[in-house]
Amino acid sequence: MNLYDFGPIAAILDSAYRLLLGFASFIEPFAGELSAAIAIVTLTLLIRSVLIPVGRSQVRAEFSRRRLAPQLSELQRRYKGKPEVLQRKMMELYAAEKTSPFAGILPALAQAPVLSLLYGLFVLAVINGHTNALLGMHLFGVPLGTSLVAFLGAGMPPVGLIVFASLLLAIAATAWMSRRHALKIATENPPIPPVPGTTGRVGGGTAASATPMPTPPAWLPSALSWLPFITVVFALFVPLAATLYLAVTTAWTLIERAWLRRALAPR
């Protein structure tokens, strides 16, 4: 079953779709063919603005991890041979600092459904049983429902290639800056010792043995820093409307994180 066909989700998506089309129609006398693209950008910026508190929670969690890293490393050194004590001491530290090893993860998960619904507006040919008219609109002569791959196969006007190339370059540039920023953050933040876990009963006995979780390999931050470039690959195959959305939302993420890290940095 398509998740977007589920009743409540389809209704929410349809409401957002009608709002988007209504705004595009409202500004069409002034914006002409650009009305649909402007509506996509406006809705994306509006939704991302509403989600700023989520980004703030993630950045605060990042600073909390950075602040606690030296203390956690010291606890791991002191209780290296006593995993049960280490686990208790680490959790006590997290509790005293009013944070947790998973701080920042839940806010990220919370925004995923919202952004998935927004993304659905720009890739679905049918929304709540009716045709997605948005994908039939144009940007500089290119249908918003056409992907770059389909565009190249159809031999459309050269101006369309400029449109796609501009958006792809914007996404790639954002991905590159995001990678550099991720590597910088990884360098500034020493690795945090993982909280030991409990394995359970051993040999049918009643005592549980705590085993430290493996420390992530040193190469992992560098490997993960390339993940933003996956967006560039996706942009080759999704409709132009989705490509425009990806260009706007990835740029927003980069700017928002830089701004929040500066605004929330400890003085």
N, C-alpha and C positions, 0 to 999 in steps of 0.2 A: 504493500500500500504506500502511495506517495504521501509523505507527511503533510505536504501542502494541501492535500485533499481532505484532511481531517477537519470536521465541521467547525469547531471554534477557531482553528488556525486559518482555515479558508475564509471565514467571516472577517477576521482581523486583517488578513491580507487584502481582501476585497475592499474593505474600508480605506486602507492606506492607498490602494490603487485608485479609488474614486477621488480621494483627496488630491492625489498627485495629478490626475487628469484634469480635475477642476481648476487647480492652480495653473497648469499649462494652458488651459483654455482662457483663463482670465488674463494672462500676460501675453497671449498670442498677438493681439492687436499692436502691441509695442515691440515684442521680441521676434515676431515672425517665426521662421523655421527653427530659431534657437529656443523657442519656448519650452519644448520637451526637455532639452538638455539642461536649461536653467532650472526647471522644476526638479530634475534628478539631483542636481548639485545642491539646491536649496533644501530638499527633503533630507539628503544625506547629512548636510551640516546641522540641520535641526536635530536629527536623531543623535548624532554624535555629541552635540551640545548637552542634550539631556543625560547622556552617559558619562559626562565629565566626573561626577562623584565616584563612579566605578574606577576610572583611571586614577583618581586621587587615592583611593584605597590601595590600589596596586603599588603606587609609588611610595606611600607610607610604609607598606609592608617591606618594600625593597630597602628603605632606610633602616627599618627595624632589624632586618637580617644583617645589614652591614654593621650596625651598632653592637649587635650581640655576638658577632663572629669571634672576636678575641676571647670573650668569656666562655663561649662554647668550646673553642679550641683548648683553653686551659682546663676545662672540666674533662675533656677527652684525654688530655695528657695525664691528669691527676688520677682518673679512675679507669685507665685503659684496661686494667685486668679485672675490673669489677663492672661488667655490663649492666647488671641490675641496678647498682647504685648510680651509674652514669645515666641510665634512662630516667631515674627518679630526679636526679639533680638537674638534668636538662629540662624536664617538664616543669620543675619548680621555678627555674629561671624564666621560662616562657610565661608561666602564670604570673610571676612577679612583675614582668614587663608588659603584661596584658596583651600578649600576642601569642602566636602558635607557629609551628613549622609550616603550616599550610596557609598562613595569612597571605592574601592576595590571589589565591587560587579560586576561591568561591566567587569573588567579584568578577573574575574573568569568565567563569562558567555562566554567571548570571546574565552577562551581556551577549553571550553567544546566540541565544534564541532570537533576540531582537535584531541582531545584525543578519541572521539567517533569513528572517522574514523580509527584511529590507532587500537583501540580495535576491530573494525570490521574485520580487517585483520586476527585476530586470533580466530574468532568464526564462521565466515561464511563459509559454505560448498561450496557455489557458489559465485563467484565474477564476476560481469559484464557478466553473461551468461556462464562462464566456471568454471570448478572444481577448487577449491582452493587446489593446489598441496602441499602447505606448510603443510596442516594438515595430509598429507600422509607420511611426513618425520618423523624421529625418534630422540629421545633423550635417550641414554642408553637403546635402545631396545623398548622404549615406543612410540607409535605413537603420534605425536603432536595433533592429532585430537581426542584423547581419554580423557575423563574426569575421575576423580578419582572414581566416582560412577560407571561408565561403566567399569573401570579397575577392580574394586572389583568384579563385576558381571561376568567378563570374565575369572577370575582366571589367570591373566598374571604373568610373572616371578616376584619373590620377589624384584629384583633390582628396578622394577618400583615403588613398594611401597616406597622404600627409596627415589626415585626421588620426588614423590608427597609429602611425609612427610617432606622432606627438604624444599621444596618451601612453604608448608603450615605453617611450623614452622617459616620461615623467614617472611611471611606475618603477622602471629600472633604476632611475636616479634615486628615488625614495628608498628602494631596496638596498642600494649601495650605502647610502647614508645611515640607514637603519643597522646594517651590518657593522659599520665602523663604530656606531654608538654602542651596539651590543658588546663588541670586543672591548671597548673602553670601560663599560660597566663591569664586565667580567674581570678585567685587570684591577679595577678599584675595589671590587668586592672579593675578599678572600673566601675560599670555599668553606661552607658551613658544615661541620661534622653532622652526619645524619643521626637521628635518634635511634638507639638500638631498639630492635623489635623482639618480641617474645615468640619463640618457636613452638612452644607447647610442651606436652608431656614427652619425656624421653624414656624409652624402654618400658613404657607402661607405668612408670612411676608417677608420683604425685607432684614432684618438683618440676618447675618450668625453667628452662635455661634461656637466657637472653643472649641473642647473637647480634653483633653490630652489623648494620646494613653496609654494603660495599660503598666505598667512596667513589663518586663519579670520576671517570678517567679525565686526565688533563686536557685531552684533545676535544672533549665534548663541547665546551663553549664555542670553539672555533667552527666545529661542524654545524652546530645549531645556528650560528650567525648567518649561514647561507640560506636558511629557510625562507626569508622574505622574497627571494628570487623565484620561489615556486609561484608566486602571484603573477609574475611576468609570463610564465608558461600557461597558466590558466587564462590569462587575458588574450592569448592567441586564439582560443577556441570558443569563448563566450560571446554573446551579442555585444554590439557596440555600447548599448545602454549599461551593461554590466561592466564593461571595460572603463567607461567613464566613472562609474561608481567606485571601482577599485582604485582608480587614480586619485579620487578625492578622499576616500576613507583611509588609504594608506598614508597619504600626505598629512591628513589630520592626525593620525596616530603618532607620526614622527614629531610633529610640531607640538602636540599636546603633551607628550612625554617629556620633551625638552623643557617646555614651560613649567610643568608641574615639578620636575626635578629641581629646577632653579627656585621656584616659589616655596617648595616644602623642604629644601635643604636645611639641615641644622645650622643655626647661626653661631 
